[in-house]
C-alpha cells in the first residue's frame, strides 16, 4: 500500500511540474493576444462571451464595436451603442466580454465568425449557433418558460423583492401538488397500518425470499397500497426544483428575456432586491445561512416523524440462517420499522446538506415547502384518527 501511495505521489508531482512549466512557457513565449469565444457552440437564446488575454509585453486598448467584428453569413452584426466601449488590458492580463445583453442579435442559426484587429494584427475565431433539441424545447415551453414568467410576475407585483417571489411561487407549487401530496400521505399511513401483515409474511416465508416478494405484492394489491408513493412524489418535486434552480441561477442573465411573455418585458434586472434580512439569497455562507440549514432540517425531521406511525420504532432485523440445501437466501431482511427510522434521520440529513451547500434561496424554498407539508400532515393525521 505504501508503495502504491509513493508512486501516486510521484505521478501527481510530475503532472504538476509539467503543467506549471508549460503554463509559464505559454505566458512568456507566446508574446501575442489570445481572443476566442468561450464556447464553440451555443443554442438560442445565446449568452455569447468572448475571452481576451494579453500575453504581450505592453498594454493594449481596443473598442468592443470598432475593433471586434462578429458576422453571420458574412453580414456584420451591429450592436447597440450602449454596448460599445473602450477596454484597456495591461500586459499578462485578461478579460471576458459579455454579449448576453445583445442576445437578440444572435437569432439566426449558422456559423458566427469573430474578426478582431488590434495593432495592425488580426485574430479570428468561430462558433456554431443552433436551436435546442425537440425534447429540450418541449421542456422549456411547458415548464421553464411558464415558471420563469410566473417568477417575473411575482417580482413585479411584490415591488421586486426576491424573497416575496420565492415565498409565493413555493405556495403556488404546493397548492398545485396538494392532491398528489395528500394521496402520498394517506398511502404512507395505509402502508403503516398493514405492517403486522407484512411481518407475518416475512416470518412465514423467511426461508424463501422470492415467495416473500410475491406475497407482499399480493398484499399491496389487495390493500391498494403502493410502497413507492413517497419516492414517486419526490420524483415529481425534483424536476420542479431543478427548473426553479436554473431560473434563479440565470435570472441575472439578460438572455433570459427571450422567454419573457410580451406583457412582462418592461422589468429591469437591476431593480431586484436579493436580500432577506441578513441573507443574500444568491450566495451562501455565514452564520445565518448555517442557522437556516439547521432550521430546515429540524422542520423536515418533524414532518417525517408525523408521517410515521405513533408506535415506537424498534431497531429490529429478521436474521435468516442458511440451510445446507438452500443456496438462495437473504442474510438480512430489513424490518419496515427500521426503514422508517432510517427515513426519519436520512431525509433531514439530506435536506441539511442540500441547504448548506446550495444558495440561501434554496433553504428558503425548502423551509416554506416543508412547513406547508407539516401542516398538511397534521390535517391528514387528524382526519385518519377520526
N, C-alpha and C positions, 0 to 999 in steps of 0.2 A: 504493500500500500504506500509506504514511504517513497519507494522508487517511482511509482506512478505519479505521486504528487510533485516530486522533484522534476520529472520530465515535463509535466503540465506547466509548472512554474517557468521552466526554461523556454518553452514554446511561447507562452504569453509575453515574456520579456522580449523575446526575439521579434514578435509581431509589433510590440510597442516601439522598439528601437527602429525597425524598418519604416513604420508609418511616420514616426517622428522626423526622421531624416529625409524621407520622401516629401513630406509636407514642407519642410524647411527649404528643400531644393526647389519645390514648385513656387514658393513665395519669392525666393531670392533670384532665381534664374529666369523666370518667365519674362519679367520686365514688360508686361503687356496689360491690357484691360480685358477682363472676362465679363461678357454680357450675354445672358441667356435667360430663357423662360424658366421659371421654377419647375414647371411640369411640361412634358412634351405632348400631353393630350388633355383636353378639357371636355366637359359636357355643358350644354346650355341649361341654366344661366352660368356664365363663366366668370369666376373671380381670378382674372389673369394677374400674375405677378412676374416682374422682370428683375432678375438679380444682377447687380453691377458690383464688380470687385476691381479695385485699382491696385495692381501689382507692380506699378512703375515707381520710379524714384522721385516723382513730382506729383503735385496735386493737379486734378483736372476739374473743369467746370463744363456742364452741358445742360441743355434745356429739354424737358420731357416732351415737348412738342416739336421744336425746331430741329433737334439733333437725333431724336429717336422716332423712327418711322415704322409703323405697323401697317401692313396692307393685306387685303384679302382679294384673291383673284387679280392681283396687280393693281387694285384700286386702293389708294391710300385712305386710311381711316382718319377722320378729322375729329379730334377730341375737344371737349368743352374748354373754353378759355380759362375757367376756374381751375382746371387741372394742370395747365401749363405753368411751369415754374423752373427756376434755375437750381441745379444741385451741384454742390461742391464736394469733392472727395479728396481727402488727403491721401498721401502715399500709404500703401498697405492697409486700406480701409475699404469698407463695402456698404451697400445699402440695397434695399428692396423697394421697387416702385410698384405701388398697389393700384391696379386698374379696376378694382371691384366697383368703384363708383361709376365707371364707364361700361358697365356690363351690357347695356343696350346696344353698344357698338359692336359687340361680338354676338351677333344673332344669326349669321349665315354659316351653315356647316361647310367646312372646307379647310384647306391649309392656310395658316396665317404666317406671314413672313416678317421677321424683325430685321430692320436695317438701321444701324447706328453709325454716325460719323462723328468722331472725336479726334481733334488734332490731325486732320487730314488722313486719318486711318478709318477704315470701315469694318464693321463687325456684323455678322449675320447669325440668325437662328430661326427656328421654325417650330410650330406646334399644330396639332390637328384638333379641330372642334367638331363635335358630333352630338347628336341627340341622345338622350337617355334611352336605355332599352325598354321594351314593352312592359316588362314586369315593374321596373323602376317607375315608369310613367304612371301606371295604374296605382302604385303605392303612393306616389307623390300627390296625385289629384284626388285620391279617395281619403287619404289620411293626413299627409304632411300639409298640403295647402289649406284644407279647412281648419285644422288646429292652429296653424300659423296665423290665419286671418282672425280666428277667434281670440288669439293672444293679442293681436294688434287692436281689435275692437275693445277688448277689456282694458288695455292700456289707455285707449282713447277716452273711455268713459270714467276711468279712475285716475285722471289727472297725471297719467304717465308714471304712476307709482308701481314699480315692478312687482312688489310682494303682494299688492292687492290683486293683480292679474293672476299671479300664481295661486292665491287663495281661491279665487272664483273659478279658475279653469279646473282646479282639483275638485271642487264641489260639483261642477257640471259633469266631469268624468265619473265621479262617484254616483251621481244620480243616474247616468246612463247605464252604469254597471250594477245598479241597485238590485235588479231582479236576478241576474246570474249569481251575484254575491249572496243573495238571500237563499237561493237554491243550494248553493255550496254549503252554507252554514247549516241548513236543515239536513243535508246529506251527511255532514260530519256527525251530527247528533244521532242520526239513524245508524251510522256505522258504529258509534259507541254503544248504542243500545243492543246490538247483536254480538257484542264481544263475548258474552258467555257461550253462545252457539259456536263462535269461531274457535274458542278454547276447547270445546267438546270435540270438534272435528280434528283439531291438532292432536288431541290426546288419543282419540280413537284410531287415527291412521298415522300415528307418529313414526311407524317404520316405512311408510310409503309416501314420499313427498309428492309424487305425481298425483296420487289419489287425494291428497290434501288440497292441491290446487283445483282439481276437478270439483270437489265438494264445495270449496269456497266460492267458485264461480256459480255453481247452482244456488248457493245461499244468497249471493249478491243479486242474482236474477230474480229469485223469489221475493226477496225483501225490497227490490227496486233500489238498490244501493250501488253507487259507483265509487270504489275506493280511490279513484284518481280525480275526484272532484276538485280537491284543493290544488293539485298540480295543474289541472286544466284552467282554473281561474288565474293562476299565476302566469300561465302561458298567454292568456288574454291580456293581462295587465302589462307584461313586459314590452310588447311592441308599442303600446301607447306611451309608456315611459321613455322608450328609445326615441320615439318621434318628438316628444316634448324636449328631451335632452338635446337632440340635434337642432331643433328650432332655436332653443336658447343659446346653444353653442355658436350658432351662426347669426344670431339676431343683430349683431353689430355690423354684419357684412351687408353693404348696400345691394349686392346682387340678389339678396332675398326679396327685394321689391318685385322681382319677376313674378313671384307667386301672390302678390297682393291684389285683392279684388279692387275694381275701379273706384268704389266709393270710400276706400280706406287709404288711398295713395297720397294723402296730404300730410301724413305724420312725419315727424322729424326724429331721427335716431338719437340726436344729441339731447333731446328733452326727457329721455327716460331716466328715472331715478332708480338705481340698482341697490340702494341701501335699505336695510331692515334693522332699525335701531343701531347696534354696534357691528352688524354683519354686512359685508359686501357680498351680495348673493351670487356674483360671478367670480368669486375667488374662494379659497379655502385656507384654513389655518387660524390659529388664535384660540384663546380660552373660551370665547363664546361659541365658537364652532365646535369645540370638544363637548361643551355643555349641551348643545343642540343634538349631537350624535348620541349622547347618553340618554337624553330625554326621549328621543325617538325609539331607541332600543327598549326603554322601560315601558313605553306605551304599547309597543309590539308584544312584549312579554305578557302584559295584562290581557291583551286581546286574544293571544293564543291560549292563555290559561282559562279564559272564559269560554273558549270554544271547545275545551276538553271536558270530559265528564267530571262530576263532582267527587268521584271516588278517588281514593289515594292511588297515586301511580307507583307501582312497585317495580323494582328492578329485577325482573324475572326472565329467565330463559328456559325453554324446554330443551333439555340436553338429551340427545339421542345417542345410544350406543350402537356401534357397528356389529351387525350379525355376521357370522363367519361366511354364510352363503349369500350375503347381500352386498353387492359392490356399489349399488346406487343408493346413497343415503345422504342426508344433510346432517352435519355435525351439530349445527346450531339452528334452531328455528326461533326467530325473534318474536317475543310476545308483543301484541299490538299496543299494549300499555307502555311498553318500553319504547316503541316507536313514537308514541305521543310525548313521552318525556324527552326524547331526542328533539322533536319538533319544538317543544317548549323552550329549549335553550338554543337550538340551531338557528331558528328564524330571527330572534332578536340579535344574535351574534352577527349574522349575515347583514342585517339591516344596519347595525352599528358600523360594520366595516365599510359598506357602501356609502353611508352618510359621512364617515370620517375621511374617506379617500376622494370623494367627489366634491363638486361645488356646493356651496351652502344652500342654494335654492333647492337642491335635491332633498336635503334634510327637511326643509320647509314643506315641500310637496309630500314627502312620506309622513311627516308629522301630522298634517291635516288629514291625509288619506287614512292613516291608521286610527286616528281619533274618530273619524266618521265610522269606520268599521267597528270600533269599540262600542259605540252607542247602538249600532245595528245589531251587534252580538247580544247586548243586554236585552234588546227588544225580542230577538229570536228566542233567547233562553226563557224569558218571561212567558212568551206565547206557548212554548213547548211544555213549560211547567204546568200551565192551566190545562 
